[in-house]
Amino acid sequence: MSRIGKLPVAIPEGVTVTIEDQTVTVKGSKGELKRTFSPLVSIKNENGEIHVIRTNEDQDSNAQQGLTRTLIANMVEGVSQGFSKNLELEGVGYRAALKGRDLDLSLGYSHPVVMTPPEGITFEVPDNTHITVRGISKELVGQISAEIRAKRPPEPYKGKGIHYEGERIRRKLGKAAK
């Protein structure tokens, strides 16, 4: 008895998906993404859905099937709606500003930290303590957000630094007076 199942991804209106061998190209209103996937799965476009099918029953194929399905779903969502991550700056004198496309950060160092966004990423600064990173690739948005956060990660004693919106920072007690 074969348990090789299909994992479908629905294609919303306005998104086109083309499949050549193991390369999937997704085009939508926000842009285009292209990615090549493992030969352990086969990818088919049937009736407005993308089906990801395992080629055999081993554990690697099972893992690749779930990963491939999720990556394709993220590609479809990215070109139709996009992704964003919000960061907050906490600390006296910590602020962010846009200089053209570049993000200019004052983080308590003797110099400003300037970050240039890669292709497909945009920065928004609604006020000087909040940053929004937007793009169509979930992977790239997360990577750039992590790089910004790494410039001054939140410290556990006073909570100063850059953190994700809604992130809970574990606080430590300082020295206790005797």
C-alpha positions as CSV (number, residue, x, y, z in Angstrom):
1,M,0.0,0.0,0.0
2,S,1.5,3.4,-1.1
3,R,1.1,6.3,1.2
4,I,2.6,8.8,-1.2
5,G,0.4,11.8,-0.6
6,K,-0.1,15.2,-2.3
7,L,0.3,18.4,-0.4
8,P,-1.7,21.1,-2.3
9,V,-1.0,24.9,-2.4
10,A,-3.9,27.1,-3.7
11,I,-3.0,29.7,-6.2
12,P,-4.9,33.0,-5.7
13,E,-6.2,35.1,-8.5
14,G,-3.6,37.3,-10.2
15,V,-0.7,34.9,-9.4
16,T,0.9,32.8,-12.2
17,V,3.1,29.8,-11.5
18,T,5.3,28.1,-14.0
19,I,7.1,24.8,-13.4
20,E,10.2,23.7,-15.4
21,D,11.7,20.5,-14.2
22,Q,12.4,21.3,-10.5
23,T,12.4,25.1,-10.9
24,V,9.3,27.0,-9.8
25,T,8.7,30.6,-10.9
26,V,5.9,32.6,-9.2
27,K,4.8,36.0,-10.6
28,G,2.3,38.3,-8.9
29,S,1.4,42.0,-8.4
30,K,4.4,42.6,-6.0
31,G,7.1,40.9,-8.1
32,E,8.6,37.5,-9.1
33,L,10.3,34.8,-7.2
34,K,12.2,31.8,-8.6
35,R,13.6,28.7,-6.8
36,T,14.9,25.2,-7.6
37,F,13.8,22.3,-5.4
38,S,15.1,18.9,-4.5
39,P,14.5,16.0,-7.0
40,L,13.1,13.9,-4.1
41,V,9.7,15.5,-4.8
42,S,7.8,16.2,-8.0
43,I,5.8,19.4,-8.4
44,K,2.7,19.6,-10.6
45,N,0.2,22.4,-11.4
46,E,-3.3,21.0,-11.5
47,N,-6.7,22.8,-11.4
48,G,-5.4,26.0,-9.9
49,E,-3.4,24.2,-7.2
50,I,0.3,23.3,-6.9
51,H,0.7,19.7,-5.8
52,V,3.9,18.5,-4.1
53,I,4.3,14.7,-4.4
54,R,6.9,12.5,-2.8
55,T,8.9,10.3,-5.3
56,N,9.4,7.5,-2.7
57,E,8.7,6.6,0.9
58,D,11.9,7.4,2.8
59,Q,12.3,10.0,5.5
60,D,14.2,12.5,3.4
61,S,11.4,12.6,0.8
62,N,8.9,13.1,3.5
63,A,10.8,16.0,4.9
64,Q,11.5,17.6,1.5
65,Q,7.8,17.3,0.6
66,G,6.7,19.4,3.6
67,L,9.6,21.9,3.2
68,T,8.9,22.3,-0.6
69,R,5.2,22.8,0.0
70,T,5.8,25.5,2.7
71,L,8.4,27.3,0.5
72,I,6.0,27.4,-2.5
73,A,3.2,28.7,-0.2
74,N,5.5,31.4,1.1
75,M,6.5,32.3,-2.5
76,V,2.8,32.6,-3.5
77,E,1.9,34.7,-0.4
78,G,5.0,36.9,-0.9
79,V,4.2,37.9,-4.5
80,S,0.5,38.5,-3.7
81,Q,0.6,40.2,-0.3
82,G,4.3,40.5,0.8
83,F,5.9,40.1,4.2
84,S,7.0,42.5,6.9
85,K,8.7,42.4,10.3
86,N,8.6,45.2,12.9
87,L,11.5,46.1,15.1
88,E,11.7,48.5,18.1
89,L,14.6,50.4,19.5
90,E,14.8,50.8,23.2
91,G,17.4,52.9,25.0
92,V,18.3,56.5,25.6
93,G,19.6,58.0,22.3
94,Y,18.8,55.0,20.2
95,R,17.0,56.1,17.0
96,A,16.5,55.2,13.4
97,A,16.1,57.4,10.3
98,L,16.0,56.9,6.6
99,K,18.6,58.5,4.3
100,G,17.3,57.8,0.8
101,R,16.8,54.0,0.8
102,D,19.5,53.4,3.5
103,L,18.7,52.9,7.2
104,D,20.7,55.1,9.5
105,L,20.9,53.8,13.1
106,S,22.2,55.6,16.2
107,L,22.9,52.9,18.7
108,G,25.2,54.4,21.2
109,Y,28.4,53.7,19.2
110,S,30.9,56.5,18.3
111,H,29.7,56.2,14.7
112,P,26.3,55.8,13.0
113,V,25.4,52.4,11.6
114,V,24.2,52.6,8.0
115,M,22.5,49.6,6.4
116,T,21.8,49.5,2.7
117,P,18.8,47.2,1.8
118,P,19.4,44.4,-0.8
119,E,17.2,44.2,-3.9
120,G,13.6,43.5,-3.0
121,I,13.8,44.9,0.5
122,T,12.5,48.3,1.7
123,F,12.8,50.0,5.1
124,E,10.1,52.1,6.7
125,V,10.6,54.3,9.8
126,P,7.2,55.5,11.1
127,D,8.9,57.1,14.1
128,N,12.5,57.2,15.3
129,T,12.1,54.1,17.5
130,H,10.3,51.8,15.1
131,I,11.6,50.1,11.9
132,T,9.5,48.0,9.4
133,V,11.3,45.7,7.0
134,R,9.2,44.8,3.9
135,G,9.7,42.5,1.0
136,I,8.3,39.6,-1.1
137,S,10.8,37.0,0.2
138,K,10.0,35.8,3.7
139,E,13.5,34.4,4.0
140,L,15.2,37.7,3.0
141,V,12.9,39.8,5.2
142,G,13.7,37.6,8.2
143,Q,17.5,37.6,7.5
144,I,17.7,41.4,7.1
145,S,15.6,41.9,10.3
146,A,18.0,39.5,12.2
147,E,21.0,41.5,10.9
148,I,19.5,44.8,12.1
149,R,18.7,43.2,15.5
150,A,22.3,41.9,15.7
151,K,23.7,45.4,15.6
152,R,22.6,45.9,19.2
153,P,20.7,42.9,20.6
154,P,18.6,43.5,23.7
155,E,20.6,43.1,26.9
156,P,19.0,41.4,29.9
157,Y,19.7,44.0,32.7
158,K,18.1,47.2,31.4
159,G,16.4,45.8,28.2
160,K,18.2,48.3,26.0
161,G,18.8,47.3,22.3
162,I,16.8,46.4,19.2
163,H,14.1,43.8,19.5
164,Y,11.2,42.4,17.5
165,E,7.8,44.0,18.2
166,G,6.1,41.9,20.8
167,E,9.3,39.9,21.7
168,R,9.6,39.1,25.4
169,I,13.1,39.8,26.8
170,R,14.1,37.8,29.8
171,R,15.3,40.2,32.4
172,K,17.9,39.5,35.0
173,L,18.3,41.1,38.4
174,G,21.3,43.2,39.0
175,K,23.5,43.0,42.1
176,A,21.4,43.0,45.3
177,A,22.4,45.6,48.0
178,K,23.5,43.9,51.2
